[in-house]
Amino acid sequence: MQTLTSLQAFELVDIAANENRLYHYNGGQAYIRVSMDSNVLMIVDHTGRNPEANLCDGTEYFKAYPRYNIEHSRRIREHGSLAQWYIDNYIKAVV
């Protein structure tokens, strides 16, 4: 487990979506393929105060959900950067 800042968590989701590696995003957890030539699955959970990233073997997951990356990645790209949303709504609001 690796603890992240909220901004880092959103940046990971944005990068994965831009590279079509985002397989699932529900507003709290993101399932990201570390690279398209690897079966390593990164689960980013930003539901708590301290977002976390965990790595695991995603071989079975990727078999069960082929091409989910295309739809989920496209959806995030179309709605705009999560990191920018966080900056606009939380970081700039505090300053």
Phi and psi restraints in degrees (value plus and minus 20) as a CYANA .aco file:
   2 GLN   PHI    -144.4  -104.4
   2 GLN   PSI     106.7   146.7
   3 THR   PHI    -102.9   -62.9
   3 THR   PSI     118.3   158.3
   4 LEU   PHI    -144.9  -104.9
   4 LEU   PSI     146.0   186.0
   5 THR   PHI    -103.2   -63.2
   5 THR   PSI     142.7   182.7
   6 SER   PHI     -80.7   -40.7
   6 SER   PSI     -61.8   -21.8
   7 LEU   PHI     -81.2   -41.2
   7 LEU   PSI     -62.5   -22.5
   8 GLN   PHI     -81.9   -41.9
   8 GLN   PSI     -61.0   -21.0
   9 ALA   PHI     -81.1   -41.1
   9 ALA   PSI     -66.6   -26.6
  10 PHE   PHI     -86.1   -46.1
  10 PHE   PSI     -56.8   -16.8
  11 GLU   PHI     -83.2   -43.2
  11 GLU   PSI     -60.3   -20.3
  12 LEU   PHI     -80.4   -40.4
  12 LEU   PSI     -62.5   -22.5
  13 VAL   PHI     -84.3   -44.3
  13 VAL   PSI     -65.5   -25.5
  14 ASP   PHI     -79.2   -39.2
  14 ASP   PSI     -67.5   -27.5
  15 ILE   PHI     -81.5   -41.5
  15 ILE   PSI     -66.0   -26.0
  16 ALA   PHI     -81.2   -41.2
  16 ALA   PSI     -61.9   -21.9
  17 ALA   PHI     -84.3   -44.3
  17 ALA   PSI     -60.9   -20.9
  18 ASN   PHI     -85.4   -45.4
  18 ASN   PSI     -43.8    -3.8
  19 GLU   PHI    -125.4   -85.4
  19 GLU   PSI      -8.0    32.0
  20 ASN   PHI      36.1    76.1
  20 ASN   PSI      19.4    59.4
  21 ARG   PHI    -133.0   -93.0
  21 ARG   PSI     -14.6    25.4
  22 LEU   PHI    -110.1   -70.1
  22 LEU   PSI      94.8   134.8
  23 TYR   PHI    -117.7   -77.7
  23 TYR   PSI     -40.9    -0.9
  24 HIS   PHI    -179.9  -139.9
  24 HIS   PSI     118.6   158.6
  25 TYR   PHI    -172.0  -132.0
  25 TYR   PSI     104.5   144.5
  26 ASN   PHI    -141.5  -101.5
  26 ASN   PSI      -2.2    37.8
  27 GLY   PHI      72.7   112.7
  27 GLY   PSI     -32.6     7.4
  28 GLY   PHI    -153.5  -113.5
  28 GLY   PSI     -54.6   -14.6
  29 GLN   PHI    -146.9  -106.9
  29 GLN   PSI     123.9   163.9
  30 ALA   PHI    -144.7  -104.7
  30 ALA   PSI     116.3   156.3
  31 TYR   PHI    -128.6   -88.6
  31 TYR   PSI      96.1   136.1
  32 ILE   PHI    -142.8  -102.8
  32 ILE   PSI     112.3   152.3
  33 ARG   PHI    -100.7   -60.7
  33 ARG   PSI     104.8   144.8
  34 VAL   PHI     -79.1   -39.1
  34 VAL   PSI     -63.2   -23.2
  35 SER   PHI    -172.1  -132.1
  35 SER   PSI     135.9   175.9
  36 MET   PHI     -91.4   -51.4
  36 MET   PSI     -31.3     8.7
  37 ASP   PHI    -127.4   -87.4
  37 ASP   PSI       3.3    43.3
  38 SER   PHI    -156.8  -116.8
  38 SER   PSI     133.7   173.7
  39 ASN   PHI    -123.8   -83.8
  39 ASN   PSI       4.4    44.4
  40 VAL   PHI    -105.1   -65.1
  40 VAL   PSI     106.1   146.1
  41 LEU   PHI    -125.7   -85.7
  41 LEU   PSI     106.9   146.9
  42 MET   PHI    -124.9   -84.9
  42 MET   PSI     105.7   145.7
  43 ILE   PHI    -127.0   -87.0
  43 ILE   PSI      96.0   136.0
  44 VAL   PHI    -123.4   -83.4
  44 VAL   PSI     100.8   140.8
  45 ASP   PHI    -137.0   -97.0
  45 ASP   PSI      93.3   133.3
  46 HIS   PHI    -136.7   -96.7
  46 HIS   PSI      13.2    53.2
  47 THR   PHI    -101.1   -61.1
  47 THR   PSI     -42.7    -2.7
  48 GLY   PHI    -120.7   -80.7
  48 GLY   PSI    -197.0  -157.0
  49 ARG   PHI     -84.5   -44.5
  49 ARG   PSI     -54.7   -14.7
  50 ASN   PHI    -137.6   -97.6
  50 ASN   PSI      79.1   119.1
  51 PRO   PHI     -76.8   -36.8
  51 PRO   PSI     128.9   168.9
  52 GLU   PHI    -150.8  -110.8
  52 GLU   PSI     131.4   171.4
  53 ALA   PHI    -145.5  -105.5
  53 ALA   PSI     110.4   150.4
  54 ASN   PHI    -145.5  -105.5
  54 ASN   PSI     122.5   162.5
  55 LEU   PHI    -127.5   -87.5
  55 LEU   PSI     122.4   162.4
  56 CYS   PHI    -173.6  -133.6
  56 CYS   PSI     151.1   191.1
  57 ASP   PHI     -94.1   -54.1
  57 ASP   PSI      99.0   139.0
  58 GLY   PHI    -123.4   -83.4
  58 GLY   PSI      -6.1    33.9
  59 THR   PHI     -72.6   -32.6
  59 THR   PSI     -72.6   -32.6
  60 GLU   PHI     -88.7   -48.7
  60 GLU   PSI     -57.6   -17.6
  61 TYR   PHI     -80.4   -40.4
  61 TYR   PSI     -68.2   -28.2
  62 PHE   PHI     -86.8   -46.8
  62 PHE   PSI     -50.4   -10.4
  63 LYS   PHI     -89.0   -49.0
  63 LYS   PSI     -60.1   -20.1
  64 ALA   PHI     -93.9   -53.9
  64 ALA   PSI     -48.1    -8.1
  65 TYR   PHI    -146.6  -106.6
  65 TYR   PSI      38.6    78.6
  66 PRO   PHI     -86.8   -46.8
  66 PRO   PSI     121.1   161.1
  67 ARG   PHI      47.0    87.0
  67 ARG   PSI     -14.1    25.9
  68 TYR   PHI     -81.6   -41.6
  68 TYR   PSI     -47.8    -7.8
  69 ASN   PHI     -80.3   -40.3
  69 ASN   PSI     -52.6   -12.6
  70 ILE   PHI     -85.8   -45.8
  70 ILE   PSI     -70.1   -30.1
  71 GLU   PHI     -88.4   -48.4
  71 GLU   PSI     -68.5   -28.5
  72 HIS   PHI     -86.5   -46.5
  72 HIS   PSI     -60.2   -20.2
  73 SER   PHI     -84.7   -44.7
  73 SER   PSI     -65.0   -25.0
  74 ARG   PHI     -80.7   -40.7
  74 ARG   PSI     -63.5   -23.5
  75 ARG   PHI     -79.9   -39.9
  75 ARG   PSI     -63.9   -23.9
  76 ILE   PHI     -87.4   -47.4
  76 ILE   PSI     -63.4   -23.4
  77 ARG   PHI     -79.9   -39.9
  77 ARG   PSI     -61.9   -21.9
  78 GLU   PHI     -87.4   -47.4
  78 GLU   PSI     -50.4   -10.4
  79 HIS   PHI    -110.2   -70.2
  79 HIS   PSI     -24.9    15.1
  80 GLY   PHI      77.0   117.0
  80 GLY   PSI     149.0   189.0
  81 SER   PHI     -85.3   -45.3
  81 SER   PSI     106.4   146.4
  82 LEU   PHI     -88.2   -48.2
  82 LEU   PSI     -57.1   -17.1
  83 ALA   PHI     -83.1   -43.1
  83 ALA   PSI     -63.0   -23.0
  84 GLN   PHI     -86.0   -46.0
  84 GLN   PSI     -58.7   -18.7
  85 TRP   PHI     -79.2   -39.2
  85 TRP   PSI     -65.1   -25.1
  86 TYR   PHI     -82.9   -42.9
  86 TYR   PSI     -64.3   -24.3
  87 ILE   PHI     -80.2   -40.2
  87 ILE   PSI     -67.9   -27.9
  88 ASP   PHI     -85.0   -45.0
  88 ASP   PSI     -58.2   -18.2
  89 ASN   PHI    -117.3   -77.3
  89 ASN   PSI     -39.3     0.7
  90 TYR   PHI    -141.5  -101.5
  90 TYR   PSI     -67.8   -27.8
  91 ILE   PHI     -93.3   -53.3
  91 ILE   PSI     -70.6   -30.6
  92 LYS   PHI     -86.9   -46.9
  92 LYS   PSI     -50.2   -10.2
  93 ALA   PHI     -88.2   -48.2
  93 ALA   PSI     -49.4    -9.4
  94 VAL   PHI     -99.1   -59.1
  94 VAL   PSI     -52.7   -12.7
